[in-house]
Each structure stands twice: as C-alpha cells, then as structure tokens.
Amino acid sequence: MTQVAFLDHADDFRDDGARATEPTINANEAATSARRKKLFAALGGAVLLAGAGYWLLADGDLVATDNAYVAADSAQVTPLVSGAVVKVFVVNTQNVKRGDILIQLDDTDARLALARAEADYARARRQFGQAVATSSSLAGQVSAGAASIGQAEAQVQIATAALAKARIDLDRRAGIADGGAVSGEELTVVRNAYAAAQGNLAQAKAGLAQAVASRNSASGSLAANNAMIAGVSVNNHPDVLAAKAKLDQARIDLERTVIRAPVDGVVTNKQVQVGQRVSAGSVAMTIVPIGAVYVDANFKEGQLERVRVGQPVELVSDLYGSDVVFHGRVEGFSGGTGSAFALIPAQNATGNWIKVVQRLPVRVSLDPKELKRHPLRVGLSMEAEIDVASRRKDVR
C-alpha cells in the first residue's frame, strides 16, 4: 500500500513538473514570434521606403504607355496614265528600291501620240519659217504696189492731158462748125475722141485706186504677218512652244507606262494583275518604307504635362520582346485626340455625359541603325517610356 501510494504520488510529481515547464516554452515562442513580426515590419517598411524613393528619383521622371503602334508614311503607287497591264514585276512582301520597275503598261497608244506630237512640232517650226518667208514676199508686194501706184498716177496724168487736148479740139471745131468750116464728119470724130479721152481718164483713175488698194492690202498683210513673228525666233514662237509642250507631254506619257517604285520599302496590298486595265489615279499597290517607320504613342492627357519635343524615349516591341530596346526621340504632338477626329465625334453636350480620359498621339522617331538591325512593320504593338527629366523646348 505504501509503495503504491508512492508511485501514485510520483506520477503526480511528474505531471506537475511537465505542467511547470509548459509556460516557459510558450513564452519563448511568443517572444520569437514578436521579434520576427518586428523584423518583417521593418523589412516591409524599408521596401516601401525604397520603392517610394525610387519612384521619386526615377519613376517620377518617366511616363510610359503600352498604347503605342508602329506607323509609316506609306507611298501609294498610282498609275498616272491609263492602260492595260502587260507585266507585273513584284509580289507582296518583296523589298524594292526607289526607281525599281513595278508595272509595265501597254505603250501602243502612247507611242502613236508621241509620233503625232513630233509631226505637229515639226509642222509648227515649218510654219514659222513659212511666215518669215511670207513677210519677205509681202514686203516685195508692198514695194511693187508703190511702183504700181506711181505708174497709175502717170497714166492718170496722161489721160488728163489727153482729155484736155480733146476738149480743146472739140471746142475749136464746135465753134466753127456752124459756118461750114468743119464738116459734120470731122466734128463727130472730134467728139468721139473727147469721149474716149474721158473714158481713158476714168480708167486711169480706177487703175490708180486699184494700185493703192493692192498696196494697202499688202501692207496690212505684212503688218499682220510681222506681228506673228516680231521679236521671236523659231525656238520661242508661241505656236512652236505649244507644239513642243505637247511633244514633251507625249514623251512623259510614254515614260509613265513604266511604273517605278517611289521609295525604298516593302510591297504591300498589291491590287493589280496582268491583263487588267488600270485608270489614272487608281491604287495599284502600297510601298511601306520600313526603314523610316516611327511610333505613335497614345499617352493619357494627365501624363503629358512634362513631355517636350526632343526628349529621349525607350521602346520595346512585342515582336522582339524586352531583350531588344529601341531608342528614339519625341518628334511632336498630334493636333487633337483620336476621338476629336472620329467619324462620329462624341457629343459631350448631351445630358448623359460621362468624362473619359483622353489620349493624345505623340510621334516618336526611331534610330535608323536599330531599325536596320531589327526591322519593324506597320501596326506592331510597342511599349514606350519617355524620360521627362530631359530639358527640351516646349513646342506643342
């Protein structure tokens, strides 16, 4: 009984010892946990402080957007003359250089028009030479007319003298005819001679008038002809210049049957095939100058307060990933937001108006050397980040 009771008391002792050590262990764990919480709190505060400092020192000088896309001033290839397509030298995605032949049109009509223009030009030059010769001929006619007038005047004088003589003879014989000194036949002859003298004088005067009229006509024609060629040569005569202009136009139209690339770039959106008849002004294809692309970055209006022309920009393309960083410069700002030039602009004056943050396109130029190493295509997505700490002129 005594041994059993002792054992029972021993168990009680062990239980009481274990219970005595448990509060000590729990206190240590609580202290460790408290120290750990303080350490994490301090570490979190340090991270937040570092982040705030980085934002103030770095991110505060940067504005970024992922609403940016590659663009280019693409060149639309449009025929300048109408014609049937006889050959197409390029396909979509093909790289071309400025001046490369893209399309050949049928040049039959253009060659015929050129031949007609050459003939008209030669005719105009000949007509000028003929006009010069005509002036010389008319000048001779004027001189001949002056001589004819002199001759006609002399004939008038002769006829006048003859008429005067015939008048005297008639008056003398008529005065003695009543006394029988002159026969009737002689008196008749004298009267006929007087009438003939009158007729000759009238004829001489008519001849003089005709000579004067001929001389005046020749003088007028000479003046008109000289007005056409006075002060000009065969090379600057208006008719010759007009014919030369038509000839030059015909040559240009013939050259335009061969359509060439206006810029270096990639053929895109080709819409022409052999046998198709194209009209002047219709779009045949588009050439995208991939070596001169730029980026339109659409920044929120609240981000643009410190953005200036010339500030450096870093860009990343979804095509190459973050391993390839493009460098550029702010070139300028659009004249308005995208919604301002929409087909149906927003009616902000209506009663159900809700303010929407607008974005303004900012054009960013790219380094040509980087573009050569990593070509971009129009429409690709970009991420742009502008260093607004850089001091540049404000030319919005």
Secondary structure as the mmCIF struct_conf table of DSSP 4:
data_model
#
loop_
_struct_conf.conf_type_id
_struct_conf.id
_struct_conf.beg_label_comp_id
_struct_conf.beg_label_asym_id
_struct_conf.beg_label_seq_id
_struct_conf.end_label_comp_id
_struct_conf.end_label_asym_id
_struct_conf.end_label_seq_id
HELX_RH_AL_P HELX_RH_AL_P1 THR A 2 LEU A 57
TURN_TY1_P TURN_TY1_P1 ALA A 58 ALA A 58
HELX_RH_3T_P HELX_RH_3T_P1 ASP A 59 ASP A 61
STRN STRN1 LEU A 62 ALA A 71
STRN STRN2 ALA A 75 VAL A 77
BEND BEND1 LEU A 80 VAL A 81
STRN STRN3 GLY A 83 VAL A 88
TURN_TY1_P TURN_TY1_P2 ASN A 92 THR A 93
STRN STRN4 ASN A 95 VAL A 96
TURN_TY1_P TURN_TY1_P3 ARG A 98 GLY A 99
STRN STRN5 ILE A 101 LEU A 105
HELX_RH_AL_P HELX_RH_AL_P2 THR A 108 ALA A 177
TURN_TY1_P TURN_TY1_P4 ASP A 178 GLY A 180
BEND BEND2 ALA A 181 VAL A 182
HELX_RH_AL_P HELX_RH_AL_P3 GLY A 184 ILE A 229
TURN_TY1_P TURN_TY1_P5 ALA A 230 GLY A 231
TURN_TY1_P TURN_TY1_P6 VAL A 234 ASN A 236
HELX_RH_AL_P HELX_RH_AL_P4 PRO A 238 GLU A 255
TURN_TY1_P TURN_TY1_P7 ARG A 256 THR A 257
STRN STRN6 VAL A 258 ARG A 260
BEND BEND3 PRO A 262 ASP A 264
STRN STRN7 GLY A 265 THR A 268
BEND BEND4 ASN A 269 ASN A 269
TURN_TY1_P TURN_TY1_P8 VAL A 274 GLY A 275
STRN STRN8 ARG A 277 VAL A 278
TURN_TY1_P TURN_TY1_P9 ALA A 280 GLY A 281
STRN STRN9 MET A 285 VAL A 288
HELX_RH_3T_P HELX_RH_3T_P2 ILE A 290 ALA A 292
STRN STRN10 TYR A 294 LYS A 300
HELX_RH_3T_P HELX_RH_3T_P3 GLU A 301 GLN A 303
TURN_TY1_P TURN_TY1_P10 GLU A 305 ARG A 306
TURN_TY1_P TURN_TY1_P11 VAL A 309 GLY A 310
STRN STRN11 PRO A 312 SER A 317
TURN_TY1_P TURN_TY1_P12 ASP A 318 TYR A 320
TURN_TY1_P TURN_TY1_P13 SER A 322 ASP A 323
BEND BEND5 VAL A 324 VAL A 324
STRN STRN12 VAL A 325 PHE A 333
BEND BEND6 GLY A 335 GLY A 336
TURN_TY1_P TURN_TY1_P14 GLY A 338 GLY A 338
HELX_RH_3T_P HELX_RH_3T_P4 SER A 339 PHE A 341
BEND BEND7 ALA A 342 ILE A 344
TURN_TY1_P TURN_TY1_P15 ASN A 348 ALA A 349
BEND BEND8 THR A 350 THR A 350
TURN_TY1_P TURN_TY1_P16 GLY A 351 ASN A 352
STRN STRN13 ARG A 359 LEU A 366
HELX_RH_AL_P HELX_RH_AL_P5 PRO A 368 ARG A 373
BEND BEND9 HIS A 374 HIS A 374
TURN_TY1_P TURN_TY1_P17 VAL A 378 GLY A 379
STRN STRN14 SER A 381 ASP A 387
TURN_TY1_P TURN_TY1_P18 VAL A 388 ALA A 389
BEND BEND10 SER A 390 SER A 390
#
